[in-house]
Every structure is written in structure tokens, then in C-alpha cells.
Amino acid sequence: MIGIFTGARIKELDRYTIEHEPISSVDLIERAAGMWVYEFERLYTQQRRVVVFAGPGNNGADALCAARILNDDGYSVEVFLFNVNGSLSPECNEYRKQLLNCSGIRMTEVVDQLTLPELSAQTVVVDGLFGVGLNRPLQGGFAKVVEFLNQSESEIVSIDIPSGLFEEDNFGNNPNAIIRATHTLTFEYPKLSFLFSENADYVGTWKVLNIGLSVEGKQTIKTEYFLNT
């Protein structure tokens, strides 16, 4: 059986790993992004243009780290970092500073208005806007960005969970404000919402990536949900 952790316990497991391995939060993101890029590069060659949409939290930090690795590996990468409230997580800000000193990557920091890029069928979008822990539907500019991405011809690869999708119950969510991913590369275990048929169009093809979260932590932190295989 595979345990399926809720949003609060996902964060608890991350903290447990950071404290007991020990490993810094930035190094854990580095590890996760490295595994994510490995799977991404099995799906898409360097001939594909990559456009990364990164939010202000740690899902955005994952996206920025992945952008740097993809650039190092020879991909053409463009990044849009959403910092509309001027409040990035410490990890996201760390990777923002890294990308500012990274040659080859075009990064636009969105603080007010956004000129949306042209996206084609040859473009691959990396969705790193919002991760687990989201508890209300996306609204305003973020909802418009999601709608724009869903209407494009580009394939979308989500980091951990499609932006806008709640990791558990999506009753009351806005279906027009959820990324419709082609692929979702998720960390360590599936999210509960992946297993409901009504969410299939959002999640697309999904794969679990082992990023080395604490085995002891998984045994210590309890969950009510399990997947039998």
C-alpha cells in the first residue's frame, strides 16, 4: 500500500525530512527539481521551446530551479515569475536571485501587468504557479493566466499538482481556473484528487517521483488514505 498524505501532512513530512536527514529546504528543492527535470527530459527534446510559469511560493521555487537545470542542459527557457504582492517565499527568492545571474534565461518578473507570450504547439509550458495547500479557487489575474494556458496549443507539464486543483476535495472549485495538464510529475506519492475520475482532464498522465523524503517520517506521520497496488 502507498500512503496518500493530505496537504498539511505533506508539509509536515517535508519538515521532518529537513530536520532529521538533515537537509536544507533549498537542497530538498534542488533534489526534487532534479528528479522532475530528469522525467521532463525523457518526454521532450531540446528542440522544444520551454516557457515556465512560476508562482511566489515553493512550487514556484521548484519551477525556477527546474528552469535553471533545463537551461544548463541546453534547453531554450523563458520564465515568468509572478511576484504581484512583493512577497516571495525565501526559497523562491533564492532561486530568483540565481536566475538573475544565469546567462541564457529570459526572466520576466510580473509585478503588475503581464504581456502574455505567444505559445505554439512546439512550446512546452511548465506549470509551477501553485502547489498543494491551495484551499480556494484561483481568481483575478491568476485565473486569466490559467484560462490562457488551457486555451493554447501547448502541452503543459505540472510540477507536483496542476495549479488550481485542490489536493483533496474539489467540490466548490472553479473548473475554469484549474490547469489542464498534459502530464503531472508529482513528488513522492499521488495526491488524493488524482484518483477521482472527474479530475482526469486536469491531471493528465501522472507519475510519482521519489525524492527521498524520510522513510521514518512516513511511518511516524499518520494518514487515513492509502492506495492499494
C-alpha positions in Angstrom: 0.0 0.0 0.0 1.0 3.6 -0.7 0.1 6.3 1.8 -1.6 9.4 0.4 -0.9 12.4 2.6 -3.1 15.5 2.9 -1.7 18.9 2.3 -0.9 19.7 6.0 0.8 16.3 6.4 2.8 16.8 3.2 4.3 19.9 4.7 4.9 18.1 7.9 6.7 15.3 6.1 8.9 17.9 4.3 9.8 19.5 7.7 10.5 16.1 9.2 12.9 15.3 6.3 14.6 18.7 6.6 15.1 18.3 10.4 16.1 14.6 10.5 18.2 13.9 7.4 19.2 16.7 7.8 18.9 18.7 4.6 18.2 22.4 3.9 14.9 23.3 2.3 16.8 24.7 -0.7 18.7 21.4 -1.1 15.5 19.5 -0.9 14.1 21.6 -3.7 17.2 21.0 -5.7 16.8 17.3 -5.3 13.1 17.4 -6.2 13.6 19.7 -9.3 16.5 17.5 -10.5 14.2 14.4 -10.5 11.4 16.4 -12.1 13.8 17.6 -14.9 15.0 14.0 -15.5 11.5 12.9 -16.2 10.7 16.0 -18.3 13.8 15.4 -20.5 12.5 11.8 -21.2 9.3 13.4 -22.6 10.7 16.4 -24.5 13.9 17.0 -26.5 16.0 20.2 -26.6 14.2 21.2 -29.8 11.2 22.2 -27.8 10.8 25.7 -26.5 10.1 25.8 -22.8 8.1 28.5 -21.0 8.0 28.4 -17.2 5.2 30.0 -15.2 6.4 30.2 -11.5 4.3 31.4 -8.6 5.6 33.1 -5.4 5.7 30.0 -3.2 7.8 26.9 -3.1 6.1 25.4 -6.1 7.4 28.4 -7.9 10.9 27.7 -6.3 10.7 24.2 -7.8 9.9 25.7 -11.2 12.7 28.3 -11.1 15.2 25.6 -10.1 13.9 23.3 -12.9 14.3 26.2 -15.3 18.0 26.7 -14.3 18.7 23.0 -14.8 16.9 22.8 -18.2 18.9 25.9 -19.3 22.2 24.2 -18.2 21.1 21.1 -20.2 20.7 23.1 -23.4 17.0 23.9 -23.5 15.7 27.3 -24.6 13.9 28.5 -21.5 11.8 31.6 -20.8 10.5 32.3 -17.3 7.6 34.3 -16.0 7.8 34.8 -12.2 4.6 36.1 -10.5 5.5 38.4 -7.7 2.4 40.6 -7.6 2.3 41.0 -3.9 6.0 41.5 -3.4 6.2 38.5 -1.1 8.2 35.5 -2.4 8.9 32.6 -0.2 12.6 32.6 1.0 13.3 29.6 -1.3 11.6 31.2 -4.3 13.6 34.4 -3.7 16.8 32.4 -3.6 16.2 30.9 -7.0 15.1 34.2 -8.3 18.5 35.6 -7.5 20.2 32.6 -9.1 18.3 33.1 -12.3 19.1 36.8 -12.4 22.8 35.7 -12.6 22.1 32.9 -15.1 23.0 33.6 -18.7 20.7 32.3 -21.4 17.4 32.5 -19.5 14.9 35.3 -20.2 13.0 36.0 -17.0 10.1 38.4 -16.6 9.1 39.3 -13.1 5.4 40.0 -13.1 4.5 42.7 -10.5 1.6 44.4 -12.3 0.6 44.0 -15.9 1.6 40.9 -17.9 2.0 40.7 -21.7 1.3 37.1 -22.3 3.8 35.3 -24.6 2.9 33.6 -27.9 2.5 29.9 -27.4 2.5 27.3 -30.1 2.2 23.6 -30.4 6.0 23.4 -30.3 6.1 25.1 -26.9 6.0 23.2 -23.7 4.7 25.0 -20.7 6.0 24.2 -17.2 3.2 24.9 -14.6 4.7 25.9 -11.3 2.2 28.5 -10.2 0.6 26.9 -7.2 1.2 23.6 -5.4 -0.5 21.7 -2.6 -2.2 23.7 0.2 -4.4 25.8 -2.1 -7.8 26.0 -0.4 -9.8 28.4 -2.6 -10.3 28.8 -6.3 -7.9 30.9 -8.3 -9.3 34.4 -9.1 -8.4 37.5 -11.0 -5.2 37.6 -12.9 -4.1 34.0 -12.0 -7.5 32.7 -13.2 -7.0 34.5 -16.5 -3.4 33.1 -16.9 -4.8 29.6 -16.3 -7.5 30.2 -18.9 -5.0 31.5 -21.4 -2.7 28.4 -20.9 -5.6 26.0 -21.2 -6.7 27.6 -24.5 -3.2 27.5 -26.0 -1.9 24.7 -28.3 1.0 24.0 -26.0 1.4 20.9 -23.9 1.5 21.6 -20.2 3.6 19.8 -17.6 2.7 20.5 -14.0 5.1 20.3 -11.0 3.6 18.2 -8.2 -0.1 19.2 -8.9 -1.9 21.2 -11.6 -2.3 24.8 -10.4 -5.7 25.5 -9.1 -6.5 21.9 -8.2 -7.1 21.1 -4.6 -5.2 18.1 -3.4 -8.3 16.6 -1.8 -12.0 17.6 -2.3 -12.6 19.9 -5.3 -16.3 20.5 -4.5 -16.8 24.2 -4.9 -13.7 24.7 -7.0 -13.9 26.7 -10.3 -13.3 24.2 -13.2 -12.3 27.1 -15.4 -9.5 28.1 -13.1 -7.6 24.8 -13.0 -4.7 23.9 -15.2 -5.5 21.1 -17.7 -2.1 19.4 -17.7 -0.8 17.0 -20.3 1.4 15.4 -17.7 1.7 15.9 -14.0 5.0 14.8 -12.4 4.3 14.6 -8.7 6.6 14.1 -5.7 6.8 11.0 -3.5 3.1 9.9 -3.6 -0.1 10.6 -5.6 -2.4 13.3 -4.4 -5.9 12.2 -3.3 -7.6 14.2 -6.0 -5.6 12.4 -8.7 -7.7 9.3 -8.0 -11.1 10.8 -8.7 -12.3 10.3 -12.3 -13.7 13.9 -12.5 -10.2 15.3 -12.2 -8.6 13.2 -15.0 -8.8 16.1 -17.5 -6.8 18.3 -15.1 -4.1 15.8 -14.1 -3.5 14.2 -17.5 -0.9 11.4 -17.3 0.7 11.4 -13.9 3.8 9.8 -12.5 5.1 9.7 -8.9 8.8 10.7 -8.5 10.7 9.5 -5.5 12.6 12.5 -4.0 13.9 10.8 -0.9 11.6 12.1 1.8 12.2 10.5 5.2 11.1 6.8 5.4 10.9 7.2 9.2 8.7 10.3 8.7 6.3 8.4 6.5 6.0 5.8 9.3 5.6 8.4 12.0 3.2 10.7 10.3 -0.2 9.0 10.1 -2.6 9.2 7.1 -6.2 7.9 6.7 -5.8 7.3 2.9 -4.0 4.5 1.1 -3.6 3.3 -2.5 -3.6 -0.5 -3.0 -1.5 -1.6 -5.9 
